[in-house]
Amino acid sequence: MKTRKTTYEERIEIVEWTIKNNMNYKKASGKYEIPYANIYKWTKNYLENGKEALKYKKRGRKTKTKIKKQNLTETERLKLELDEERALRKRRELEIEILKKKEELEKKILSQN
């Protein structure tokens, strides 16, 4: 069964229905068209941590830079920001160089025709 998107309120309703019906995950799965595993996981989280556990949290990891910035002194943070700005500037310079070369090639192709 393919997972469909559910709202926070729907997840609460599904979990509460499952609990009222003697933890019948299979029946809940059929009724709400949600995979058994999702209902099991939501119910377990709900029982352990309450309704807040059914809210989706942002996925992914923090970037290394964000993690580093949290534990730095002001001087170290400013140095890191300067390095980031230098890298950005270099990237922009390369982009400009590429665009210039592209322009030259286009002119050369047009002059040949």
Biotite code that builds the C-alpha atoms (Angstrom):
import biotite.structure as struc

atoms = struc.array([
    struc.Atom([0.000, 0.000, 0.000], chain_id="A", res_id=1, res_name="MET", atom_name="CA", element="C"),
    struc.Atom([1.390, 3.389, -0.982], chain_id="A", res_id=2, res_name="LYS", atom_name="CA", element="C"),
    struc.Atom([1.613, 6.063, 1.704], chain_id="A", res_id=3, res_name="THR", atom_name="CA", element="C"),
    struc.Atom([-0.579, 9.094, 1.228], chain_id="A", res_id=4, res_name="ARG", atom_name="CA", element="C"),
    struc.Atom([-0.029, 12.461, 2.849], chain_id="A", res_id=5, res_name="LYS", atom_name="CA", element="C"),
    struc.Atom([-1.867, 12.997, 6.098], chain_id="A", res_id=6, res_name="THR", atom_name="CA", element="C"),
    struc.Atom([-2.440, 16.036, 8.250], chain_id="A", res_id=7, res_name="THR", atom_name="CA", element="C"),
    struc.Atom([-1.572, 16.236, 11.915], chain_id="A", res_id=8, res_name="TYR", atom_name="CA", element="C"),
    struc.Atom([-5.296, 16.074, 12.766], chain_id="A", res_id=9, res_name="GLU", atom_name="CA", element="C"),
    struc.Atom([-5.776, 12.973, 10.594], chain_id="A", res_id=10, res_name="GLU", atom_name="CA", element="C"),
    struc.Atom([-2.898, 11.193, 12.320], chain_id="A", res_id=11, res_name="ARG", atom_name="CA", element="C"),
    struc.Atom([-4.432, 11.964, 15.719], chain_id="A", res_id=12, res_name="ILE", atom_name="CA", element="C"),
    struc.Atom([-7.815, 10.647, 14.543], chain_id="A", res_id=13, res_name="GLU", atom_name="CA", element="C"),
    struc.Atom([-6.262, 7.468, 13.127], chain_id="A", res_id=14, res_name="ILE", atom_name="CA", element="C"),
    struc.Atom([-4.227, 6.770, 16.262], chain_id="A", res_id=15, res_name="VAL", atom_name="CA", element="C"),
    struc.Atom([-7.147, 7.423, 18.599], chain_id="A", res_id=16, res_name="GLU", atom_name="CA", element="C"),
    struc.Atom([-9.388, 5.144, 16.501], chain_id="A", res_id=17, res_name="TRP", atom_name="CA", element="C"),
    struc.Atom([-6.704, 2.442, 16.609], chain_id="A", res_id=18, res_name="THR", atom_name="CA", element="C"),
    struc.Atom([-6.401, 2.682, 20.396], chain_id="A", res_id=19, res_name="ILE", atom_name="CA", element="C"),
    struc.Atom([-10.193, 2.578, 20.876], chain_id="A", res_id=20, res_name="LYS", atom_name="CA", element="C"),
    struc.Atom([-10.340, -0.529, 18.682], chain_id="A", res_id=21, res_name="ASN", atom_name="CA", element="C"),
    struc.Atom([-7.926, -2.653, 20.734], chain_id="A", res_id=22, res_name="ASN", atom_name="CA", element="C"),
    struc.Atom([-4.815, -1.670, 18.756], chain_id="A", res_id=23, res_name="MET", atom_name="CA", element="C"),
    struc.Atom([-6.189, -3.227, 15.579], chain_id="A", res_id=24, res_name="ASN", atom_name="CA", element="C"),
    struc.Atom([-3.589, -1.805, 13.177], chain_id="A", res_id=25, res_name="TYR", atom_name="CA", element="C"),
    struc.Atom([-4.711, -4.002, 10.291], chain_id="A", res_id=26, res_name="LYS", atom_name="CA", element="C"),
    struc.Atom([-8.297, -2.776, 10.485], chain_id="A", res_id=27, res_name="LYS", atom_name="CA", element="C"),
    struc.Atom([-7.132, 0.835, 10.799], chain_id="A", res_id=28, res_name="ALA", atom_name="CA", element="C"),
    struc.Atom([-4.876, 0.349, 7.807], chain_id="A", res_id=29, res_name="SER", atom_name="CA", element="C"),
    struc.Atom([-7.804, -0.800, 5.682], chain_id="A", res_id=30, res_name="GLY", atom_name="CA", element="C"),
    struc.Atom([-10.194, 1.850, 6.968], chain_id="A", res_id=31, res_name="LYS", atom_name="CA", element="C"),
    struc.Atom([-7.866, 4.835, 6.487], chain_id="A", res_id=32, res_name="TYR", atom_name="CA", element="C"),
    struc.Atom([-5.844, 3.454, 3.557], chain_id="A", res_id=33, res_name="GLU", atom_name="CA", element="C"),
    struc.Atom([-2.542, 3.979, 5.359], chain_id="A", res_id=34, res_name="ILE", atom_name="CA", element="C"),
    struc.Atom([0.213, 1.353, 5.606], chain_id="A", res_id=35, res_name="PRO", atom_name="CA", element="C"),
    struc.Atom([0.132, -0.811, 8.728], chain_id="A", res_id=36, res_name="TYR", atom_name="CA", element="C"),
    struc.Atom([3.706, 0.196, 9.603], chain_id="A", res_id=37, res_name="ALA", atom_name="CA", element="C"),
    struc.Atom([2.853, 3.907, 9.643], chain_id="A", res_id=38, res_name="ASN", atom_name="CA", element="C"),
    struc.Atom([-0.116, 3.387, 11.946], chain_id="A", res_id=39, res_name="ILE", atom_name="CA", element="C"),
    struc.Atom([1.955, 1.186, 14.238], chain_id="A", res_id=40, res_name="TYR", atom_name="CA", element="C"),
    struc.Atom([4.745, 3.778, 14.382], chain_id="A", res_id=41, res_name="LYS", atom_name="CA", element="C"),
    struc.Atom([2.329, 6.699, 14.977], chain_id="A", res_id=42, res_name="TRP", atom_name="CA", element="C"),
    struc.Atom([0.501, 4.800, 17.727], chain_id="A", res_id=43, res_name="THR", atom_name="CA", element="C"),
    struc.Atom([3.713, 3.823, 19.472], chain_id="A", res_id=44, res_name="LYS", atom_name="CA", element="C"),
    struc.Atom([5.018, 7.405, 19.325], chain_id="A", res_id=45, res_name="ASN", atom_name="CA", element="C"),
    struc.Atom([1.666, 8.770, 20.512], chain_id="A", res_id=46, res_name="TYR", atom_name="CA", element="C"),
    struc.Atom([1.588, 6.443, 23.520], chain_id="A", res_id=47, res_name="LEU", atom_name="CA", element="C"),
    struc.Atom([5.189, 7.239, 24.459], chain_id="A", res_id=48, res_name="GLU", atom_name="CA", element="C"),
    struc.Atom([5.317, 10.985, 23.749], chain_id="A", res_id=49, res_name="ASN", atom_name="CA", element="C"),
    struc.Atom([1.756, 12.289, 23.340], chain_id="A", res_id=50, res_name="GLY", atom_name="CA", element="C"),
    struc.Atom([0.110, 14.165, 20.475], chain_id="A", res_id=51, res_name="LYS", atom_name="CA", element="C"),
    struc.Atom([3.201, 16.271, 19.736], chain_id="A", res_id=52, res_name="GLU", atom_name="CA", element="C"),
    struc.Atom([4.975, 13.133, 18.530], chain_id="A", res_id=53, res_name="ALA", atom_name="CA", element="C"),
    struc.Atom([2.619, 13.027, 15.530], chain_id="A", res_id=54, res_name="LEU", atom_name="CA", element="C"),
    struc.Atom([3.861, 16.335, 14.138], chain_id="A", res_id=55, res_name="LYS", atom_name="CA", element="C"),
    struc.Atom([6.306, 15.976, 11.287], chain_id="A", res_id=56, res_name="TYR", atom_name="CA", element="C"),
    struc.Atom([9.692, 17.448, 11.899], chain_id="A", res_id=57, res_name="LYS", atom_name="CA", element="C"),
    struc.Atom([12.039, 18.816, 9.300], chain_id="A", res_id=58, res_name="LYS", atom_name="CA", element="C"),
    struc.Atom([14.260, 16.134, 7.911], chain_id="A", res_id=59, res_name="ARG", atom_name="CA", element="C"),
    struc.Atom([17.894, 16.347, 7.021], chain_id="A", res_id=60, res_name="GLY", atom_name="CA", element="C"),
    struc.Atom([21.058, 17.309, 8.747], chain_id="A", res_id=61, res_name="ARG", atom_name="CA", element="C"),
    struc.Atom([22.386, 20.684, 9.642], chain_id="A", res_id=62, res_name="LYS", atom_name="CA", element="C"),
    struc.Atom([25.213, 21.745, 7.421], chain_id="A", res_id=63, res_name="THR", atom_name="CA", element="C"),
    struc.Atom([28.677, 21.525, 8.856], chain_id="A", res_id=64, res_name="LYS", atom_name="CA", element="C"),
    struc.Atom([28.955, 25.304, 8.733], chain_id="A", res_id=65, res_name="THR", atom_name="CA", element="C"),
    struc.Atom([25.854, 25.803, 10.882], chain_id="A", res_id=66, res_name="LYS", atom_name="CA", element="C"),
    struc.Atom([27.090, 23.254, 13.402], chain_id="A", res_id=67, res_name="ILE", atom_name="CA", element="C"),
    struc.Atom([30.520, 24.870, 13.522], chain_id="A", res_id=68, res_name="LYS", atom_name="CA", element="C"),
    struc.Atom([29.149, 28.409, 13.915], chain_id="A", res_id=69, res_name="LYS", atom_name="CA", element="C"),
    struc.Atom([27.305, 27.463, 17.088], chain_id="A", res_id=70, res_name="GLN", atom_name="CA", element="C"),
    struc.Atom([30.503, 26.674, 18.999], chain_id="A", res_id=71, res_name="ASN", atom_name="CA", element="C"),
    struc.Atom([32.847, 29.421, 17.751], chain_id="A", res_id=72, res_name="LEU", atom_name="CA", element="C"),
    struc.Atom([34.222, 32.571, 19.253], chain_id="A", res_id=73, res_name="THR", atom_name="CA", element="C"),
    struc.Atom([33.338, 35.856, 17.542], chain_id="A", res_id=74, res_name="GLU", atom_name="CA", element="C"),
    struc.Atom([36.728, 36.015, 15.798], chain_id="A", res_id=75, res_name="THR", atom_name="CA", element="C"),
    struc.Atom([36.489, 32.427, 14.542], chain_id="A", res_id=76, res_name="GLU", atom_name="CA", element="C"),
    struc.Atom([32.939, 33.010, 13.308], chain_id="A", res_id=77, res_name="ARG", atom_name="CA", element="C"),
    struc.Atom([33.969, 36.157, 11.413], chain_id="A", res_id=78, res_name="LEU", atom_name="CA", element="C"),
    struc.Atom([36.937, 34.333, 9.854], chain_id="A", res_id=79, res_name="LYS", atom_name="CA", element="C"),
    struc.Atom([34.622, 31.507, 8.724], chain_id="A", res_id=80, res_name="LEU", atom_name="CA", element="C"),
    struc.Atom([32.193, 34.034, 7.211], chain_id="A", res_id=81, res_name="GLU", atom_name="CA", element="C"),
    struc.Atom([35.082, 35.724, 5.391], chain_id="A", res_id=82, res_name="LEU", atom_name="CA", element="C"),
    struc.Atom([36.182, 32.373, 3.949], chain_id="A", res_id=83, res_name="ASP", atom_name="CA", element="C"),
    struc.Atom([32.609, 31.715, 2.797], chain_id="A", res_id=84, res_name="GLU", atom_name="CA", element="C"),
    struc.Atom([32.451, 35.134, 1.128], chain_id="A", res_id=85, res_name="GLU", atom_name="CA", element="C"),
    struc.Atom([35.782, 34.515, -0.624], chain_id="A", res_id=86, res_name="ARG", atom_name="CA", element="C"),
    struc.Atom([34.527, 31.174, -1.935], chain_id="A", res_id=87, res_name="ALA", atom_name="CA", element="C"),
    struc.Atom([31.335, 32.815, -3.166], chain_id="A", res_id=88, res_name="LEU", atom_name="CA", element="C"),
    struc.Atom([33.308, 35.587, -4.883], chain_id="A", res_id=89, res_name="ARG", atom_name="CA", element="C"),
    struc.Atom([35.555, 33.057, -6.608], chain_id="A", res_id=90, res_name="LYS", atom_name="CA", element="C"),
    struc.Atom([32.504, 31.131, -7.820], chain_id="A", res_id=91, res_name="ARG", atom_name="CA", element="C"),
    struc.Atom([30.961, 34.326, -9.226], chain_id="A", res_id=92, res_name="ARG", atom_name="CA", element="C"),
    struc.Atom([34.217, 35.205, -10.988], chain_id="A", res_id=93, res_name="GLU", atom_name="CA", element="C"),
    struc.Atom([34.259, 31.760, -12.611], chain_id="A", res_id=94, res_name="LEU", atom_name="CA", element="C"),
    struc.Atom([30.639, 32.187, -13.707], chain_id="A", res_id=95, res_name="GLU", atom_name="CA", element="C"),
    struc.Atom([31.495, 35.532, -15.326], chain_id="A", res_id=96, res_name="ILE", atom_name="CA", element="C"),
    struc.Atom([34.479, 33.959, -17.065], chain_id="A", res_id=97, res_name="GLU", atom_name="CA", element="C"),
    struc.Atom([32.294, 31.148, -18.426], chain_id="A", res_id=98, res_name="ILE", atom_name="CA", element="C"),
    struc.Atom([29.685, 33.613, -19.675], chain_id="A", res_id=99, res_name="LEU", atom_name="CA", element="C"),
    struc.Atom([32.382, 35.646, -21.447], chain_id="A", res_id=100, res_name="LYS", atom_name="CA", element="C"),
    struc.Atom([33.693, 32.518, -23.173], chain_id="A", res_id=101, res_name="LYS", atom_name="CA", element="C"),
    struc.Atom([30.164, 31.556, -24.178], chain_id="A", res_id=102, res_name="LYS", atom_name="CA", element="C"),
    struc.Atom([29.653, 35.012, -25.663], chain_id="A", res_id=103, res_name="GLU", atom_name="CA", element="C"),
    struc.Atom([32.917, 34.758, -27.599], chain_id="A", res_id=104, res_name="GLU", atom_name="CA", element="C"),
    struc.Atom([31.908, 31.366, -29.004], chain_id="A", res_id=105, res_name="LEU", atom_name="CA", element="C"),
    struc.Atom([28.500, 32.656, -30.050], chain_id="A", res_id=106, res_name="GLU", atom_name="CA", element="C"),
    struc.Atom([30.111, 35.636, -31.842], chain_id="A", res_id=107, res_name="LYS", atom_name="CA", element="C"),
    struc.Atom([32.583, 33.312, -33.541], chain_id="A", res_id=108, res_name="LYS", atom_name="CA", element="C"),
    struc.Atom([29.775, 30.998, -34.716], chain_id="A", res_id=109, res_name="ILE", atom_name="CA", element="C"),
    struc.Atom([27.708, 33.922, -35.994], chain_id="A", res_id=110, res_name="LEU", atom_name="CA", element="C"),
    struc.Atom([30.680, 35.380, -37.895], chain_id="A", res_id=111, res_name="SER", atom_name="CA", element="C"),
    struc.Atom([31.261, 32.016, -39.613], chain_id="A", res_id=112, res_name="GLN", atom_name="CA", element="C"),
    struc.Atom([27.700, 31.961, -40.977], chain_id="A", res_id=113, res_name="ASN", atom_name="CA", element="C"),
])
